[in-house]
């Protein structure tokens, strides 16, 4: 999941420790009618999946382009 825009491991963070932070999970990236481009890519490429790891793959991947853009500005 993302906490205030940064990927974190949800299993290592208690809900009570999040406070007023903004949380986004895989379900929050898109909708069934308009999935996020990463979600579309996984479906189109028929990526093998399990319910445990795919969330981390997509949520981490969602943040990577933004990190590159930040690095390019520096």
RAMODA-V630861 format. One record per backbone hydrogen bond with DSSP energy under -1.0 kcal/mol. CO is the residue of the C=O (numbers start at 1). NH is the residue of the N-H. If there is no record, write none. Layout:
# RAMODA-V630861
co=CO nh=NH
co=CO nh=NH
This chain:
# RAMODA-V630861
co=1 nh=8
co=2 nh=24
co=3 nh=6
co=6 nh=3
co=9 nh=12
co=10 nh=13
co=14 nh=17
co=15 nh=18
co=18 nh=21
co=22 nh=4
co=24 nh=2
co=25 nh=28
co=26 nh=29
co=34 nh=31
co=36 nh=40
co=37 nh=41
co=38 nh=42
co=39 nh=43
co=40 nh=44
co=41 nh=45
co=42 nh=47
co=43 nh=46
co=50 nh=54
co=53 nh=57
co=54 nh=58
co=55 nh=59
co=56 nh=60
co=57 nh=61
co=58 nh=62
co=60 nh=64
co=63 nh=67
co=64 nh=68
co=65 nh=69
co=66 nh=70
co=67 nh=71
co=68 nh=72
co=69 nh=73
